[in-house]
């Protein structure tokens, strides 16, 4: 098959991804069916005789790893269950899915050091660099890992820095430093980059893209079809982030109709009309934002009784608010609704997503510059700190907004600073009970 072209249809690209023997970088937006793509490609390689123990799947956060592991094994089990009848190899593979190693890049590096050395384990941020040094110092260990992990999959490539990307390339290359055939599969979306800082993080991603485009045995494919959200949400995201994100790519809604119809669809703010200054002060005394969430849930229960706990997802701007909102949901017997910090929600989705409006991104400066003062100064030399912060918040807003399948609700506490700047977006009002 000839190399992918921009003129290919989305289905042609997906068919190519499943069976291609190239190394691949997939630039894919939210809701493109990434887990299905990964599991079908892995299944194709298992059919070709690849052992499950030769697969290494890496994600960036522990939350992403848990969700990644659950989804991949669920999809693979379903695929293998449907195709393994009469096939002894696939039946055996179905029973050994736990042999696929799925970890964060940090936990993988820790495993390498604990398994193959007796040295002290360095700080978390130093782990990838130390493993990279170790592989250069011990070529026999490098070859051992290369033989063991013949298929390397990396999710959320945009959140990996240059050292982490270099480690991926080292493991996927041969002794001459060239990528081995069909050994590396990476997925990333620069619009969802929230763990790297400003232009420095973006430049690392685009450098990887250029590197892959120069390789003879590698391809870069862009997927834009969104199978998660309805057309209204996809159009709203395109409209409102088109100008705010210079690397924005227009998504296409391809939502597959499910078994349930949803009467609650659209993008809303709650409460609807903002109160006057006097009314706002009075209401602020009466209601905390947590109490407002409880009021919203009671309103939704009355108006949309068919909605269940698993239909909801509540996102907060920082971790300090999550326990408060969980207690509020517990008081109205909604303990099964997940409440998460927005940056930990990648990979998740729900029919109705509620984005809380109060708070700030705590520890953002420390997360953006984990190396301390020297790293901060270098980063500030690359980009203006204020612009970088606004860019990061925009990407976090994008992640939060694209978790929703049918409805997106912004909860606006009275008199509070709004984390998500709803005033700059076209949002309908969801009336109070």
TIGUMI-922383 format. One record per residue (C-alpha): residue in one letter; x, y, z. Coordinates in steps of 0.001 Angstrom, whole numbers, padded with zeros to 6 digits, always signed. Layout:
N
AXYZ ...
//
This chain:
433
X+000000+000000+000000 X+001301+003446-000842 X+002106+005936+001869 X-000851+007861+003339 X-001951+011035+001622 X-003953+013947+002974 X-006614+013180+000373 X-007416+009813+001931 X-010767+009436+003628 X-010883+008873+007384 X-011849+005239+006820 X-008901+004675+004478 X-006589+006111+007133 X-008077+003844+009812 X-007713+000767+007624 X-004094+001686+006983 X-003388+002221+010698 X-004723-001226+011547 X-002472-003146+009165 X+000422-000854+008201 X+003964-002057+008827 X+005206+001523+009145 X+006022+003197+012429 X+003180+005638+013039 X+002489+008992+014651 X-001245+009635+014869 X-002337+013228+015484 X-005833+012633+016784 X-008369+014863+018480 X-010873+013938+021202 X-013365+011168+020521 X-011644+009627+017489 X-011923+006080+018868 X-008273+005822+019851 X-008706+002725+022014 X-010431+000873+019193 X-007619+001818+016809 X-004949+000658+019255 X-006646-002623+020126 X-007265-003540+016480 X-003667-002803+015547 X-002424-004878+018488 X-004809-007682+017486 X-003436-007574+013944 X+000099-007952+015311 X-000946-010808+017623 X-002428-012612+014612 X+000920-012161+012868 X+002553-014097+015720 X+003689-011347+018095 X+003855-012353+021769 X+001821-010331+024246 X+004878-009901+026477 X+006604-007949+023684 X+004085-005080+023916 X+004919-001980+025972 X+002108+000584+026311 X+003021+003907+027924 X+000775+006741+029086 X+001640+009919+030972 X-000463+009894+034166 X-001553+007143+036559 X-005193+008008+035859 X-004588+007611+032126 X-002831+004274+032692 X-005762+002900+034714 X-008259+003947+032050 X-005932+002839+029250 X-005488-000601+030844 X-009224-001052+031401 X-010209-000013+027886 X-007450-001842+026021 X-008049-005135+027818 X-011807-004801+027407 X-011492-004118+023671 X-008882-006817+023123 X-010877-009396+025053 X-013946-008593+022972 X-012000-008720+019694 X-010214-011934+020651 X-013419-013516+021899 X-015056-012902+018542 X-012178-014196+016422 X-010542-016890+018552 X-012974-019712+017805 X-010967-022478+016233 X-007758-020446+016546 X-005533-021856+019289 X-003108-018895+019127 X-005841-016314+019755 X-007444-018417+022488 X-004096-018597+024268 X-003573-014846+023826 X-006972-014083+025334 X-005915-015857+028524 X-002629-013914+028761 X-003714-010296+028287 X-002086-009396+031615 X+001319-009970+029992 X+000976-006682+028092 X+002969-004130+030109 X+000947-000914+030560 X+002644+001792+032655 X+003420+005464+032948 X+006788+006358+031493 X+008009+007102+035034 X+006918+003749+036474 X+008491+001970+033495 X+011806+003746+034138 X+011606+002844+037823 X+010964-000792+036856 X+014060-000794+034610 X+016283+000553+037399 X+014864-001779+040053 X+015077-004839+037786 X+018465-004356+036161 X+020487-002273+038655 X+021102-001980+042378 X+021492+001793+042394 X+019379+004238+044381 X+016235+005374+042599 X+016446+009088+041661 X+013638+011636+041889 X+010646+011038+039635 X+011478+013745+037096 X+015037+012432+036761 X+014036+008830+036003 X+013817+008999+032154 X+017147+010813+031885 X+018861+008300+034168 X+017504+005317+032205 X+018653+006925+028954 X+022161+007318+030419 X+022081+003724+031670 X+021255+002376+028211 X+024213+004264+026752 X+026496+002940+029492 X+025276-000646+029102 X+024701-001555+025430 X+023886-005144+026402 X+020949-003910+028515 X+019758-001739+025649 X+019720-004762+023337 X+017965-006851+025973 X+015140-004320+026312 X+014899-003918+022549 X+014503-007673+022106 X+011913-007869+024868 X+009776-004887+023816 X+009360-005175+020077 X+006113-003174+019965 X+006087+000185+021755 X+002896+002234+022028 X+002893+005750+023509 X-000243+007712+024354 X-000461+011507+024955 X+002788+012187+023098 X+002245+015947+023456 X+002868+015672+027214 X+006260+013972+026846 X+009373+016151+026918 X+012400+015728+024657 X+014209+013328+027007 X+011161+011060+027277 X+010674+011133+023504 X+014355+010281+023011 X+013915+007265+025286 X+011037+006013+023116 X+013120+006387+019962 X+016089+004619+021577 X+014009+001585+022547 X+012382+001429+019098 X+015649+001753+017121 X+018263-000738+015976 X+022009-000676+016704 X+022546+001893+013960 X+019991+004249+015481 X+017359+003672+012795 X+013754+002886+013674 X+013040-000824+013462 X+010248-001912+011177 X+006782-001609+012731 X+008072-001028+016265 X+006723+002387+017338 X+003146+003679+017492 X+002486+007117+019021 X-000712+009103+019511 X-000843+012772+020434 X-002888+015955+020205 X-001089+019305+020675 X-004412+020935+021585 X-004494+018822+024765 X-000957+019577+025926 X-001316+020542+029614 X+001719+018978+031334 X+004411+020697+029260 X+005087+024430+029230 X+004299+026836+026410 X+006134+026912+023110 X+008901+024647+024427 X+006496+021739+024831 X+004859+022340+021468 X+008187+022571+019658 X+009179+019141+021036 X+005974+017659+019604 X+006434+019243+016173 X+010094+018166+016099 X+008949+014580+016597 X+006476+014986+013754 X+009208+016236+011405 X+011472+013375+012461 X+008765+010816+011674 X+008008+012447+008318 X+011686+012128+007342 X+011829+008411+008168 X+011397+006026+005244 X+009557+003474+007365 X+007299+005924+009226 X+004094+007842+008537 X+002169+010689+010146 X-001627+010522+009971 X-004151+013150+011107 X-007627+012006+012237 X-010422+014539+012804 X-013672+012554+013008 X-015210+012762+016496 X-017331+009723+017389 X-017969+010885+020969 X-019840+014198+020962 X-023010+015219+019183 X-022927+017750+016363 X-023967+020644+018594 X-021046+020199+020992 X-018517+019614+018195 X-019669+022763+016377 X-019541+024747+019628 X-015985+023599+020375 X-014853+024414+016831 X-016474+027849+016953 X-015178+028876+020357 X-011639+027501+020243 X-010850+028313+016617 X-009495+031762+017468 X-008123+030912+020923 X-005850+028048+019786 X-003473+028698+016920 X-002986+024960+016339 X-006720+024184+016419 X-007964+021586+013930 X-011630+021469+012945 X-013359+018311+014193 X-016154+016527+012338 X-019038+015045+014302 X-019598+011352+013542 X-021419+010353+016718 X-022854+006862+016423 X-026457+006719+017705 X-026678+004761+020947 X-029474+002782+022509 X-030762+005705+024617 X-032071+009045+023454 X-031072+012124+025454 X-033458+014979+026062 X-030696+017023+027732 X-028418+018215+024942 X-026532+021451+024432 X-024226+023838+026277 X-025543+025635+029369 X-024640+027793+032348 X-026239+027350+035758 X-027726+029382+037302 X-029021+031101+034204 X-029342+034867+034578 X-026642+036398+036798 X-028117+038110+039900 X-027766+041788+040676 X-024932+042825+043001 X-027277+042961+045997 X-028935+039661+045131 X-025525+038151+044457 X-024246+038992+047946 X-027384+037542+049532 X-027231+034377+047442 X-023529+033986+048154 X-024336+033899+051850 X-027034+031307+051241 X-025191+029041+048847 X-021627+027876+048517 X-020653+026508+045133 X-020947+022983+046543 X-024510+023714+047629 X-025148+025097+044157 X-024018+021765+042683 X-026481+019968+044953 X-029230+022350+043826 X-028341+021699+040177 X-028485+017925+040648 X-031893+018176+042327 X-033083+020301+039418 X-031781+017776+036859 X-033317+014852+038782 X-036740+016468+038563 X-036506+017571+034951 X-034553+014589+033548 X-035389+011586+035780 X-034042+009086+033233 X-030447+010262+033765 X-028344+007995+035971 X-025164+008515+037964 X-022976+007001+035259 X-024234+009669+032833 X-022452+012455+034761 X-018896+013700+035212 X-017985+016708+037401 X-014723+018531+036621 X-012928+020957+038953 X-010110+023390+038178 X-007967+022067+041040 X-007782+019162+043454 X-008724+021225+046518 X-012365+021391+045391 X-012964+017718+044634 X-013687+016577+048218 X-016072+019480+048729 X-018094+018531+045666 X-018060+014828+046560 X-019599+015663+049940 X-022251+017780+048214 X-023154+014890+045904 X-023169+012479+048839 X-025723+014648+050630 X-028130+014188+047721 X-027341+010459+047415 X-025259+010813+044251 X-022064+009171+045497 X-021466+007320+042217 X-020814+010471+040175 X-017059+010907+039547 X-015539+014252+040584 X-012102+014905+039117 X-009510+017586+038609 X-009876+018611+034953 X-006285+017806+034036 X-006841+014177+035129 X-009898+013678+032926 X-008177+012920+029618 X-009354+009561+028347 X-012694+009895+030155 X-016084+011023+028878 X-019696+011244+030005 X-023097+012034+028577 X-023371+015132+030790 X-020251+017000+031940 X-020504+019662+034657 X-017595+022119+034779 X-017319+024049+038036 X-016489+027742+037805 X-014718+028628+041053 X-011070+028164+041870 X-007686+028492+040259 X-005067+026165+038886 X-003050+025476+042024 X+000623+024641+041746 X+000596+025431+038049 X+003926+027219+038230 X+005526+024256+039995 X+004060+021719+037571 X+005105+023774+034575 X+008654+024246+035913 X+009419+021140+038017 X+013150+021728+037793 X+012949+024879+039918 X+014453+028302+039319 X+016941+027435+036566 X+014348+025621+034493 X+011870+028438+035081 X+014322+031027+033796 X+015047+028993+030685 X+011330+028569+029991 X+010615+032227+030603 X+013295+033020+028044 X+011330+031056+025451 X+007882+032508+026093 X+006205+035218+028088 X+004970+033715+031365 X+001541+035333+031227 X+000949+034254+027650 X+002116+030743+028477 X-000268+030565+031439 X-003229+031731+029365 X-002343+029237+026656 X-002210+026426+029207 X-005577+027413+030688 X-007097+027457+027197 X-005866+023906+026607 X-007249+022830+029969 X-010604+024377+029015 X-010450+022438+025757 X-009837+019154+027584 X-012769+019821+029943 X-015185+020818+027176 X-014394+017827+024959 X-015273+015221+027624 X-019018+015723+026971 X-021094+013510+024683 X-024509+015209+024848 X-024546+018125+027313 X-022029+020522+028846 X-023031+022567+031915 X-020949+025355+033481 X-021645+025794+037180 X-021132+029441+038117 X-020887+030178+041827 X-022322+033600+042794 X-019793+036377+043113 X-016857+034068+042360 X-014045+034419+039870 X-014866+032232+036891 X-012163+029736+035944 X-013672+028972+032560 X-014411+032405+030991 X-017991+031639+030033 X-018700+035253+029097 X-016556+034824+025986 X-018597+031885+024722 X-022087+031420+023343 X-023828+029460+026111 X-027534+028942+026771 X-029113+029410+030191 X-030293+026462+032239 X-033058+027836+034437 X-033137+027407+038195 X-035855+025190+039670 
//
